[in-house]
Amino acid sequence: MGHLVGKDIYRKLGKKIDNLTLRAPWNDTLFAILKEIYTAEEANVVVRMPYVLSNLERIAKITGYAPARLRQMRQGLSPRGY
């Protein structure tokens, strides 16, 4: 599975957030906020996650991450609203 690195993954995360009901156009401030809140690995998972409620197995299949790793990340993402 190819992972995006650096600013690219945060730009994709910003685009995903911008497609939600609250608009968040890309700029340096949004980049700084996303980089502060999410690691690159977390951002990669969030970008790949479906918009609909899904179980861990489905998310693992879609993202390419092992369920055990996703469980670990979920604990870190939950307090941040994901």
N, C-alpha and C positions, 0 to 999 in steps of 0.2 A: 504494500500500500504506500503510495507516495504521500509524503507529508509536506505541506507548505511551511516555509520558514519565514521568520522576520515579519516585515510589514505586510506581506501578502496575506498571511492567515488572518491578521487583524483587520485588514481591508475587507476580506470575505465575511468576517464576523460582523463588521459594521454594516455591510450590505444586507446581511440576514436580518439584523436588528432594524434597519431602515425599512425593510419590507413588512414589519409588524404594524400594528395600528398607530404606534407612536413613531413619528418620523425622526430620523437621526442621520442627517446628511454627513458624509465623510469629511473630516477635516483633521488637523493636527491635534486638536483638543480631544476629539473622540478617540483617536489613535492612542493618545496618552492615557486616557481613562481605561480603555480596553486592555492595554498592556499592563496597567496597574492591577486590574481586577483578575485577569485570566493569564495563566501561563500559555505558552504557544501550544502545548499539548491539549490543554483544556479548550482553548479556542478552536483547535482542529476538531475536537469531538463535537462541540456545540454547533459548528458550521455543518457538520455531517448529519446531525440529529434531525429526525423528521419533525415537522410542525405539530403533528398530532400525538396524543398520548400513545406511548409504546412501552412494551415490557423490555426488560434487560436483554433478553435473547434477540429480539428484533433490532434493538439499538446496536448490539454487538455485531450482528450480521451487516447492518448498514454501514457502520463506522469502521469495521475491520479490527476493532479492539477486542481483546479477550474479556469475557464477562468479569473475571476477577479484577482486572485493571479498571474496568468501568465502575465497579462497586467502590473501589478506592477513590476514584475521581468524583463519584457521586457525593461522597461524604464531604468533599471540599467544595463542590459546586452548590450543594443544597442551601447553605447559609447565604449564598449570593443570588438565590432566586432561580436557579436552574435545576 
